[in-house]
Amino acid sequence: MQIIDGKATAAAIKAEIAAKVASRVAQGHRAPHLAAILVGHDGGSETYVANKIKACADCGFKSSLIRLESTKETPLDLAVLMAEIDRLNKDPEVDGFIVQLPLPHHIDEQAVIEAIDPSKDVDGFHPVNVGRQSTGLPCFHSATPAGIVELLRRHNIETAGKNVVIVGRSNIVGKPLAAMLLQKGPQGDATVTVCHSATPNLASVTRRADILVAAIGRPGFITADMVADGAIVVDVGTTRVPDSSRKSGFRLSGDVDYENVAPKCSAITPVPGGVGPMTIVSLMLNTLQAAEARD
């Protein structure tokens, strides 16, 4: 059974990016600049943004963090967030930026995503990028799906002709990943099934998967009886669950019951250290692409 090591793979890709950035700077170009907007003080979001800022430093990027306060007593006015997005859209020194999700419940996430200039949408969430991705046109690919595809490629896992089952139909992972794997060409040509809460007899579908992707945000949901012997399992889940044995009081849990599923697999991603690092490195690749487009 092979452990698909996202942490080591991401480190190798960041080294490759850093070399390209050093070459760009030596040629007189500025370093790519990624900005992030963080609304409020959600613990998970704080961690994710900190990891992205660190990755920028590893890659030789410039980074900026814009914090916008929002509390129950004083919720952030959507107009304030939109004004900040407009400023970043117009700033020629910013190659790409993200608005860290999730946002407070009173803010319309879709309206925020659509306000971002597609040429700076390095998360790949804007409908323009989503549409171009689904039709196979050049675009910023959604970071997590792109990370998954690259992780499979670098571990020599073929998708052509394989039955891929994705559990979860989110706009961030499930749908864009299905679109990528359906495309003609390398790391595509798969037969893809997307399952969700209305899928009957789910286990009978997942057991047919050569490659099973779990992306529903329910810790331990995929159990051993749902996985075929020799399957490749990609666990996208990263849910914080209470754990009194940890100093933090919690641990990260994937959507897969790793302990019992792993022995059945030919390859599996761990949590943490699997898909997560690849999501961040995909964001770095998109930012480099954005900077190169502005040369």
Disulfide bonds with the S-S distance in Angstrom:
none
